[in-house]
Amino acid sequence: MTSIKDERGYNQIFNDSTASRIRKNRRFDYMISKMDVSKPNLSVLEIGCGTGEGIAYIVEKTNCKGTGLDLSEKFLQMASEKYTSPNLTYVKANFNDQQVINQSLNNEKFDYIVGNGILHHLYYNLEESLINLKKLLKPNGKIVFIEPNLYNPYVAAIFSIPYLREKTFLEPDEMAFTRGFIKEKCKSAGFKNIQVEIKDFLLPNTSDRLIKPLIILGDILEKTPLTLIAQSLFITAE
């Protein structure tokens, strides 16, 4: 699978294709489904917003106040050129630096914090990162993240075999994890009502003619024990 690299040379975003767009929209639709969009002055922060498709999609669908945060100046420039809205703001910051985050966000609190394939980049500081996320939420706020499932054979291979990690240009600190692992980390960070679903069999490089059959097959497999080897963990916690 080819991807767009950041300034450091690491793969971060799947190249545009029909399948990758459908896959991404399905994931952000899932995030929206976990939101109370009737809340007044709804605010959503996307961590690792990349080139902006996700947070722009959420703003368009919910009319929320959306903030996209990313470390890459390159990606944020692409986002600001392609997606503009009075309700949409982009912020450049390293999420591992809580003081910088607070300053960059003007100590703002959010109803929802979301991310698509982000927490596994924070693997070695995950509990601290989750605590930092909690500090950015309003009372009764919620996180919604989608992360690679370590029990998926493809995911397990590229994250566990050094040669494949190098060939797929993974960052040194990123690592996929299991449902039990992330549930325990969320619990330790003080979150409650933690739910982790395992699903999604649609690959971002699926040929156009196979997209619909794979979605149908995936919907069937997600109702069987084989869902344990689906691509992703769909995580929500309050």
Secondary structure, DSSP 4 states (H G I P E B T S, - for coil): --EEE-TTS-EEEEPP-HHHHHHHHHHHHHHHHTS-TTSTT-EEEEET-TTSHHHHHHHHHH--EEEEEES-HHHHHHHHHH---TTEEEEE--TT-HHHHHHHTTT--EEEEEEES-GGGGGGGHHHHHHHHHHTEEEEEEEEEEEEBTTSHHHHHHHH-HHHHHHTT--TT---B-HHHHHHHHHHTT--S-EEEEE----TT--HHHHHHHHHHHHHHTTSGGGGGSSEEEEEE-
